[in-house]
Amino acid sequence: MARNLIKKVCLLGDGAVGKTSLIRKYVYDDFDDKYLMTIGTKITKKTMVIKSDPDGPGPDEEINLTIMISDIVGQVEFERIHKQYYRGSKGGLFVCDLTKKDTLERMEWWLNSFKEVAGDVPIILLGNKVDLKDKHEISFEDIAKFAKKFNCPYFLTSAKTGENVERVFQNMGKRVI
């Protein structure tokens, strides 16, 4: 028999890094390159099936995980309201834009702000827009170094092509269970 769980996960990072596009690609398999600023937070949900590791401890089981994805406004000037949206989060996906070096530089601020409210929950770093190779200002080594500093996994993603998008959410799903 399958268990049903609901977990909240936040997507965080500066404005225009592709948070909304990543969610749209994952939930609806759709991409639109028109930029619309998120106001406050937008919550999108999707149910995924997570199978327990047959070689792991405990019984084999399927878990129907409904992931509530909070897409939080990326403009730092809204800092006062950010923390309200972090409450109850069981995981965080932190997104930087590989074509804008400053989005990785501010990542530490996002992480510290989130962890202050959410505590020690699973986090994953995403370097988005991997498809725009000739415009990258952030190297893969930069992302790896940052992820190592915060002891978290990282993925290079593209909301446009879908590269690693499904893997990221599946990985987070397993981590929040």
VENDAZI-V586341 format. One record per pair of residues at least 24 apart in sequence whose ideal C-beta (glycine too) atoms are under 6 Angstrom apart, sorted by sequence separation. I is the first residue (numbers start at 1). J is the second residue. D is the distance in Angstrom with one decimal. If there is no record, write none. Layout:
i=<I:I>
j=<J:J>
d=<D:D>
This chain:
i=<43:44:130:43:125:131:86:124:130:41:42:89:98:123:124:125:126:127:128:131:91:99:131:41:86:90:91:92:93:94:95:96:97:98:126:86:97:38:40:93:95:99:130:83:104:38:99:101:101:98:99:98:41:23:23:124:20:19:122:5:9:15:2:3:4:5:6:7:8:9:10:11:12:14:15:13:2:10:19:17:10:17:8:12:17:8:13:91:8:9:10:11:12:13:7:13:91:17:90:14:14:12:12:65:18:17:63:50:50:48:31:31:25:22:25:21:26:25:18:26:9:7>
j=<68:69:156:70:152:158:114:152:158:70:71:118:127:152:153:154:155:156:157:160:121:129:161:72:117:121:122:123:124:125:126:127:128:129:157:118:129:71:73:126:128:132:163:117:138:73:135:137:138:136:137:138:85:69:71:172:71:71:175:63:67:74:62:63:64:65:66:67:68:69:70:71:72:74:75:74:64:72:95:95:89:96:88:92:97:89:94:172:90:91:92:93:94:95:90:96:176:103:176:103:106:110:114:173:128:128:177:173:174:173:159:160:159:159:162:159:165:165:159:169:172:176>
d=<5.8:4.9:4.2:5.5:5.7:4.1:5.5:6.0:4.9:5.1:4.5:4.4:4.9:4.7:5.4:4.1:5.5:4.8:5.0:5.4:5.3:5.5:5.1:4.9:3.9:5.5:4.6:4.6:5.4:5.2:4.6:5.8:5.8:5.0:5.1:5.1:5.5:5.4:5.9:6.0:5.3:5.4:5.9:5.0:5.1:5.0:4.3:4.1:5.7:4.8:5.9:4.8:4.7:5.5:5.5:5.8:5.4:5.4:3.7:5.9:5.6:3.6:4.3:5.0:4.7:5.1:4.6:5.9:4.5:5.6:4.6:5.2:5.7:4.8:5.0:5.8:5.3:5.8:5.2:4.7:4.8:5.9:5.3:6.0:4.1:5.1:5.8:5.2:5.8:4.4:5.0:4.9:5.3:3.7:4.4:5.9:4.6:5.3:4.4:4.7:5.8:4.8:6.0:5.1:4.2:5.8:6.0:5.3:5.8:5.3:5.8:5.2:4.6:4.7:5.6:3.5:5.1:5.0:4.9:5.3:5.8:4.4>
